[in-house]
């Protein structure tokens, strides 16, 4: 899937929750500037970041990565991995 799809999904989710890049950076443990570079496609999310955002947005990592167009989350493991 094109990177543009991934970047659009990150932006759309953030805006749908009325969050700032700084707030998302805090969730991921990065600065606002680092998160801005992620949203612009200059940096990539870490595996941990993808998982954190999937949990936070209640979606699947496959949706965030553009592998599927179904935003519904998969059934969760009984124990949260993070």
C-alpha positions in Angstrom: 0.0 0.0 0.0 1.2 3.5 -0.7 2.8 5.5 2.1 0.2 8.3 1.3 -2.5 6.0 2.6 -0.7 5.3 5.9 0.1 9.0 6.4 -3.5 10.0 5.6 -4.8 7.5 8.2 -2.5 8.8 10.9 -3.6 12.3 10.2 -7.3 11.4 10.0 -7.2 9.5 13.3 -5.4 12.3 15.1 -7.8 14.9 13.8 -10.8 12.8 14.6 -9.7 12.7 18.2 -8.9 16.5 18.2 -5.3 15.7 19.3 -2.2 17.8 18.7 1.0 16.3 17.3 2.5 17.0 20.8 -0.2 14.9 22.4 0.5 12.0 20.0 4.2 12.4 20.5 3.6 12.0 24.3 1.7 8.8 23.7 4.5 7.4 21.6 7.3 8.8 23.8 8.7 11.1 21.0 8.8 14.9 20.6 6.2 16.9 18.7 8.9 17.5 16.0 9.6 13.8 15.7 5.9 13.0 15.4 5.5 15.8 12.8 8.2 14.0 10.7 6.3 10.7 11.1 3.1 12.3 9.8 5.0 13.9 6.9 6.6 10.6 6.0 10.1 11.7 6.8 10.4 9.2 9.7 8.7 5.8 10.2 6.8 4.6 13.2 8.5 1.9 15.3 6.8 -1.4 15.8 6.0 -0.4 19.3 4.5 2.9 18.0 2.3 1.1 15.6 1.0 -1.2 18.3 0.5 1.7 20.7 -1.5 3.6 18.1 -3.6 0.6 17.2 -4.6 0.2 20.8 -5.1 3.9 21.3 -7.3 4.2 18.2 -9.0 0.9 18.8 -8.1 -0.4 15.3 -5.7 -3.0 13.9 -2.1 -2.4 12.9 -3.0 -3.8 9.5 -5.5 -0.9 9.0 -2.9 1.7 10.1 -0.4 0.2 7.7 -2.8 0.2 4.8 -2.9 -3.6 4.5 -6.7 -3.7 5.0 -9.5 -1.1 4.6 -11.4 -2.6 7.5 -10.8 -0.4 10.6 -12.3 -2.8 13.1 -9.8 -4.2 15.5 -8.9 -7.8 15.7 -9.9 -9.7 18.9 -7.3 -8.7 21.5 -5.1 -11.1 23.5 -6.1 -11.5 27.1 -2.9 -9.8 28.2 -1.9 -6.5 26.6 1.6 -7.0 25.1 2.9 -3.5 26.2 
